[in-house]
Amino acid sequence: VQLQAYGGGLVQAGGSLRLSCVVSGSTVSSYTTAWFRQAPGEEREFVAAIFRSHGRTYYADSVKGRFTISRDNAKNTLYLQMSRLEPEDTAVYYCAADQSLILSSIRSPSAYDYWGQGTLVTVSS
């Protein structure tokens, strides 16, 4: 399976942006899919995920209420709608997928086998 993320860019604080991740080679709904981000000098951190079977969503506390993860099965695409962006949200955002991870590891980058190339989001103050 291959993932391709796009949609990053420069936005002012308080603005919105939507990231997309096209999944090819398999169906998005058969994978647990997630967004992670990595700021310069920082470790990659969990942002949000959709579990493969029941489709429930999970969020990092830092983005809860501002970001929404969703998937379009017909388009085989994962989305991350980001609102009320803050300078602290500046990072390279990566989409990830895995077919067999267990729920308890959903926030761990090492649990995901497939990664997109990353898209840069810069939030100016």
NUBA-517598 format. One line per 3 residues: number of its first residue (from 1); their letters; for each residue x, y, z of C-alpha. Coordinates in steps of 0.2 Angstrom, whole numbers, plus 2048, in hexadecimal, padded with zeros to 3 digits. Example, Ala and Ser with C-alpha at 12.3 -4.5 7.8 and 13.67 -1.06 7.14 Angstrom:
REM NUBA-517598
1 = AS = 83E,7EA,827 ~ 844,7FB,824
END
This chain:
REM NUBA-517598
1 = VQL = 800,800,800 ~ 806,812,7FC ~ 801,822,805
4 = QAY = 803,833,7FD ~ 7FF,842,808 ~ 7FC,854,802
7 = GGG = 7F4,864,807 ~ 800,86C,812 ~ 805,87E,811
10 = LVQ = 807,88F,81A ~ 7F8,895,824 ~ 7F5,8A3,831
13 = AGG = 7F2,89F,843 ~ 7DF,89C,845 ~ 7DD,895,833
16 = SLR = 7D9,885,82C ~ 7E0,878,821 ~ 7DB,867,81A
19 = LSC = 7E8,859,818 ~ 7E5,84A,80C ~ 7ED,839,80B
22 = VVS = 7E9,82E,7FC ~ 7EB,81C,7FF ~ 7EF,811,7F0
25 = GST = 7F1,7FE,7EF ~ 7E4,7FA,7FC ~ 7D4,800,803
28 = VSS = 7D5,80E,811 ~ 7C8,806,81C ~ 7D2,7F6,81E
31 = YTT = 7E0,800,827 ~ 7E1,809,836 ~ 7E6,81A,830
34 = AWF = 7EE,829,839 ~ 7F6,839,838 ~ 807,83D,841
37 = RQA = 811,84D,841 ~ 823,851,844 ~ 82A,862,848
40 = PGE = 83C,867,846 ~ 847,85F,853 ~ 838,855,85B
43 = ERE = 832,844,85A ~ 824,83E,84F ~ 814,840,859
46 = FVA = 802,839,857 ~ 7F5,845,851 ~ 7E5,83A,84D
49 = AIF = 7E0,829,847 ~ 7D1,81F,840 ~ 7D1,80D,846
52 = RSH = 7CE,801,837 ~ 7BF,7F6,83D ~ 7B3,801,846
55 = GRT = 7B9,812,83F ~ 7BA,81B,850 ~ 7C6,82A,851
58 = YYA = 7D3,82E,85D ~ 7DC,83F,860 ~ 7EB,846,869
61 = DSV = 7E5,851,877 ~ 7EF,860,86F ~ 7E3,85F,85F
64 = KGR = 7D3,859,866 ~ 7C5,865,862 ~ 7CF,86D,854
67 = FTI = 7D4,85F,848 ~ 7C8,852,840 ~ 7CE,842,838
70 = SRD = 7C3,83A,82B ~ 7C4,82E,81C ~ 7BB,82C,80C
73 = NAK = 7BA,81A,807 ~ 7B4,81D,7F6 ~ 7C3,828,7F2
76 = NTL = 7CF,81E,7FD ~ 7D5,82E,805 ~ 7D8,833,817
79 = YLQ = 7D6,845,81D ~ 7DB,850,82B ~ 7D1,860,82D
82 = MSR = 7DB,86C,837 ~ 7D2,87B,83F ~ 7D8,889,84B
85 = LEP = 7E9,885,846 ~ 7F7,88B,852 ~ 80A,88E,84F
88 = EDT = 80D,87F,85A ~ 804,874,84C ~ 813,878,840
91 = AVY = 81A,868,83B ~ 81C,85B,82D ~ 80C,851,82D
94 = YCA = 80D,83E,828 ~ 7FF,832,825 ~ 801,820,82A
97 = ADQ = 7F8,810,828 ~ 7F9,7FF,82F ~ 7EE,7EF,82D
100 = SLI = 7F1,7E6,83D ~ 7F5,7F2,84B ~ 7EC,7F0,85C
103 = LSS = 7E2,7FE,863 ~ 7EE,801,872 ~ 7FC,805,866
106 = IRS = 7F2,811,85B ~ 7FC,820,861 ~ 80D,818,85E
109 = PSA = 816,81C,84E ~ 81F,80C,84E ~ 80F,802,84D
112 = YDY = 80C,808,83B ~ 814,800,82C ~ 80F,80C,81E
115 = WGQ = 813,81F,81D ~ 810,82D,811 ~ 81E,839,80D
118 = GTL = 818,847,818 ~ 811,859,815 ~ 817,869,81D
121 = VTV = 80B,873,827 ~ 811,884,82D ~ 807,88F,838
124 = SS = 80C,8A1,839 ~ 808,8AC,849
END
